[in-house]
Amino acid sequence: MTTSEPLQIDRPADLDELVAAVGSAGLVVALGSGSHQDVGGVPDAAARRVVAPAGVRSYDPAEMTVRCSAGTTVAELDEVLGAAGQMCPLDPVDRTRTVGGVLGLGRSGPRRLRHGPIRDLVLQVRFVSAWGELSTAGGPTVKNVSGFDLCRLLVGSLGTLGVLGEVVLRCLPRPPEARWFAGTADPFALRDRLHRPSSILWDGTTTWLLLEGSAAEVRAEATVAGLDEVAGPPPMPSAGRRSVRPRELRDLRGSFLAEVGVGVVHLDGPVAGRPAPAEVLLHDEVKRLLDPDGRFAPGRELWGDR
């Protein structure tokens, strides 16, 4: 593969233009804010970069669903939802990142303990397939949809299976109060004592706790926790991450920041090694079925660190 500068960056204004841009290209890399382009491997520089359209297309506060283009920034989406007292907890550190970029990376934010993984927020996706067709997966409402769940497959696929154009997301009530606390409490015992903590982070010495809810709820839970209030969470290491069984977090050593109750461990250095051969074969087969010519995100691997 060449290491020259990208040949072209397309910025289509709508889904029709996105389909045309992907269909007319050879190798394609879906580009969000560009902040995590090296995850899973550096994409071929000669591939055409395509930036998805932006903007909130429709929002129904009563149904608690929002339809937006994949190029919409998290900040813009949050502003629209916040006006109706709702949110969509995608939770990237940098709110200038795009919705499609966050979903393509598949990394849930620190509030996963309470709100679940970000894939659970996705009700429907519209994406351009390797055959240059606009495909739809999922449904626009909070109901079960029969058939293979392509929405969950595309979340975390690093743009290797299709180019996201538009998504329908499930919204949640925005908590009236959110406060961080920290101290030396045992994070595992703390989780057992609290009702619904939003996040518990631990570096082997210090425990950070996020409580969300009404002012009365937060005060009551803070009294149980017995920690000091702080301005926010610690800096999140971004060089590497891995997942372990939540019960295995007690045995961690060295420099890390763990999400207690979730099992995600953030590290200061990259994670060495590959998944088990059977997992790599499965991922390669999925790639072969959905992108047989290897058009999407050449140079990235579906099983790469996410």
C-alpha positions in Angstrom: 0.0 0.0 0.0 1.2 3.5 -0.7 2.0 5.9 2.1 1.3 9.1 0.1 -1.2 11.7 1.1 -4.9 11.0 0.7 -6.0 11.4 -2.9 -9.3 13.0 -2.1 -11.6 13.9 0.8 -15.3 14.0 -0.1 -17.8 15.9 2.0 -21.3 14.9 0.7 -24.2 17.0 1.8 -26.8 14.2 2.0 -27.2 10.5 1.8 -27.6 10.5 -2.0 -24.3 12.2 -2.4 -22.7 9.9 0.2 -23.9 6.9 -1.9 -22.4 8.4 -5.0 -19.1 9.2 -3.4 -18.6 5.7 -2.0 -19.9 4.1 -5.2 -17.4 6.0 -7.4 -14.4 5.3 -5.2 -12.1 2.3 -5.0 -10.7 2.2 -1.5 -12.7 4.1 1.0 -12.0 5.3 4.6 -15.0 6.8 6.6 -13.6 9.9 8.3 -15.1 11.4 11.5 -13.1 13.9 13.5 -9.9 12.0 12.6 -9.0 11.5 16.3 -8.7 7.7 16.3 -7.6 6.9 12.8 -4.8 4.7 14.0 -6.9 2.3 16.0 -6.8 -1.2 14.5 -4.0 -0.1 12.2 -3.3 3.0 10.1 -5.6 3.2 7.0 -4.0 3.3 3.6 -3.2 6.9 2.8 -4.2 6.5 -0.8 -7.8 5.5 0.0 -10.4 8.2 -0.5 -11.6 9.8 2.7 -15.4 10.3 3.0 -16.9 12.5 5.7 -20.6 11.7 6.3 -23.3 14.4 6.2 -24.0 16.2 9.5 -27.1 17.5 11.2 -30.0 16.3 13.4 -32.8 15.2 11.0 -35.7 14.6 13.4 -36.2 14.4 17.1 -39.3 13.1 19.0 -38.9 13.8 22.7 -42.2 11.9 23.4 -40.8 8.7 21.8 -37.3 9.5 23.1 -35.6 8.8 19.8 -33.5 11.0 17.6 -32.4 10.6 13.9 -29.1 12.3 13.0 -26.5 12.1 10.3 -23.3 10.3 11.1 -21.2 13.4 10.7 -23.1 15.3 13.5 -20.9 16.2 16.4 -21.7 14.9 19.8 -21.8 18.5 21.1 -24.5 19.4 18.5 -26.6 16.3 19.3 -26.3 17.0 23.1 -27.4 20.6 22.6 -30.6 19.5 20.8 -31.5 16.8 23.3 -30.6 18.9 26.3 -33.3 21.5 25.3 -35.9 18.8 26.0 -34.2 17.5 29.2 -32.8 14.3 27.5 -29.4 12.9 26.5 -27.7 10.1 24.6 -24.7 9.0 26.7 -22.1 8.5 24.0 -19.6 10.2 26.4 -16.4 10.8 24.3 -13.8 13.0 26.1 -13.8 15.2 23.0 -17.3 16.4 22.2 -16.2 17.6 18.8 -16.1 13.9 17.7 -18.8 12.8 15.4 -21.6 10.4 16.2 -20.6 8.1 13.4 -17.0 8.1 14.6 -17.9 7.3 18.2 -20.1 4.4 17.1 -17.6 3.1 14.6 -14.9 3.0 17.3 -17.3 1.4 19.6 -15.8 2.5 22.9 -18.4 3.2 25.5 -17.8 6.1 27.9 -17.2 5.9 31.7 -21.0 5.8 32.4 -21.4 2.4 30.9 -21.9 0.9 34.4 -25.3 2.6 34.6 -26.3 3.2 31.0 -24.9 0.1 29.3 -22.7 -0.1 26.1 -23.3 2.4 23.4 -24.4 -0.3 21.0 -27.6 -0.5 23.1 -28.4 3.1 22.1 -28.6 2.3 18.4 -32.0 1.5 17.0 -31.4 1.9 13.3 -28.5 2.5 10.9 -28.5 3.5 7.3 -25.1 2.8 5.7 -23.5 2.4 2.3 -22.5 -1.2 1.6 -19.5 -2.5 -0.3 -21.8 -2.7 -3.4 -22.5 1.0 -3.3 -26.1 0.6 -2.1 -27.8 2.4 0.8 -28.8 -0.3 3.3 -31.0 -0.1 6.4 -30.7 -2.2 9.5 -32.8 -2.0 12.6 -36.0 -0.1 13.2 -36.8 3.6 14.1 -38.6 2.8 17.4 -37.7 1.2 20.7 -39.1 -2.2 19.8 -37.6 -5.6 18.9 -36.7 -6.1 15.2 -36.5 -9.5 13.8 -33.5 -10.7 11.7 -29.8 -10.4 12.0 -28.7 -7.4 14.2 -26.5 -5.5 11.8 -26.6 -2.4 14.0 -24.6 -4.1 16.8 -22.2 -5.5 14.2 -21.5 -2.1 12.7 -20.9 -0.5 16.1 -17.2 -1.0 16.8 -16.4 -2.2 13.3 -13.9 0.7 12.6 -15.6 1.5 9.3 -14.4 -1.9 7.9 -17.9 -3.2 7.0 -19.7 -0.1 5.6 -19.9 3.7 5.7 -22.4 5.0 8.3 -24.6 7.7 6.9 -27.5 8.1 9.4 -28.5 6.6 12.7 -31.6 6.5 15.0 -30.6 6.6 18.7 -32.5 5.9 21.8 -32.6 8.9 24.2 -32.6 8.9 28.0 -33.7 11.4 30.6 -31.0 13.9 31.5 -30.2 13.6 35.2 -30.8 16.9 37.0 -27.6 16.5 39.1 -24.3 14.7 38.5 -21.4 14.8 41.0 -18.0 13.1 41.2 -16.4 11.9 44.4 -13.1 10.3 45.2 -11.3 8.6 48.1 -9.6 5.3 49.1 -12.7 3.2 49.6 -12.8 -0.3 48.4 -14.5 0.1 44.9 -16.0 -3.4 44.9 -17.6 -3.0 48.4 -18.7 0.5 47.3 -20.5 -0.9 44.3 -22.4 -3.4 46.5 -23.5 -0.7 48.9 -24.8 1.8 46.3 -28.1 1.6 44.4 -27.2 2.7 40.8 -23.8 4.4 40.5 -23.1 5.8 37.1 -19.4 5.1 37.2 -16.8 3.6 39.5 -13.1 4.1 38.4 -10.1 2.6 40.3 -6.4 2.8 39.8 -5.4 0.4 42.5 -5.3 3.1 45.2 -7.9 5.8 44.5 -11.6 5.2 43.8 -13.6 7.7 41.8 -17.4 7.7 41.9 -20.0 9.4 39.7 -23.5 9.7 41.1 -26.4 11.0 39.0 -30.1 11.6 39.7 -32.2 14.1 41.7 -30.4 16.2 44.3 -31.9 14.1 47.1 -30.9 10.8 45.5 -27.3 12.0 45.0 -27.0 13.4 48.5 -28.3 10.1 50.0 -25.9 7.9 47.9 -23.0 10.3 48.7 -23.6 9.8 52.4 -23.5 6.1 51.9 -20.3 6.3 49.9 -18.5 8.6 52.3 -16.1 10.1 49.7 -15.0 13.6 49.1 -16.5 15.6 46.2 -14.1 16.3 43.4 -14.2 18.3 40.2 -14.3 15.3 37.9 -12.8 12.0 37.0 -9.1 11.4 36.5 -7.5 11.7 33.0 -8.4 8.5 31.1 -5.3 6.7 29.7 -5.7 6.3 25.9 -2.7 4.4 24.7 -4.3 1.0 25.2 -7.2 -0.9 26.7 -8.4 -4.4 27.3 -11.4 -6.2 28.8 -11.3 -8.7 31.6 -14.0 -10.4 33.7 -15.1 -7.8 36.3 -14.2 -10.1 39.2 -10.6 -10.2 37.8 -10.0 -6.5 38.4 -9.0 -7.1 42.0 -5.8 -8.8 40.7 -4.6 -6.0 38.5 -1.1 -4.6 39.1 0.9 -1.8 37.7 -0.4 1.4 36.1 -4.1 1.2 35.0 -7.5 2.8 35.4 -10.3 0.2 35.6 -14.0 0.6 35.2 -15.3 -1.4 38.2 -18.4 -3.5 37.4 -17.6 -3.3 33.7 -14.2 -4.9 33.3 -12.6 -2.4 30.9 -9.0 -1.5 31.8 -7.4 1.6 30.4 -3.6 1.5 30.1 -0.7 3.9 29.5 0.8 1.6 26.8 -0.5 -0.4 23.9 -1.8 -3.9 24.4 0.4 -6.6 22.8 -0.8 -9.7 21.1 -3.7 -10.8 19.0 -7.1 -12.4 19.9 -7.5 -16.1 19.8 -7.2 -17.6 16.3 -10.8 -18.6 16.3 -11.9 -15.0 16.9 -9.6 -13.7 14.1 -11.1 -16.3 11.7 -14.6 -15.2 12.6 -13.8 -11.6 12.1 -12.1 -12.3 8.8 -15.2 -14.2 7.6 -17.5 -11.4 8.5 -15.3 -9.0 6.6 -15.2 -11.3 3.6 -19.0 -11.5 3.5 -19.7 -7.8 3.9 -16.7 -6.4 2.1 -15.3 -9.1 -0.2 -13.1 -6.8 -2.2 -11.5 -5.1 0.9 -12.7 -1.7 -0.1 -13.4 -0.3 3.3 -10.7 1.0 5.7 -7.8 -0.9 4.1 -5.0 -1.2 6.6 -7.3 -1.5 9.6 -8.2 -4.8 11.1 -11.7 -5.6 12.4 -10.3 -7.2 15.6 -8.0 -4.3 16.4 -7.9 -2.7 19.8 -11.2 -0.8 20.5 
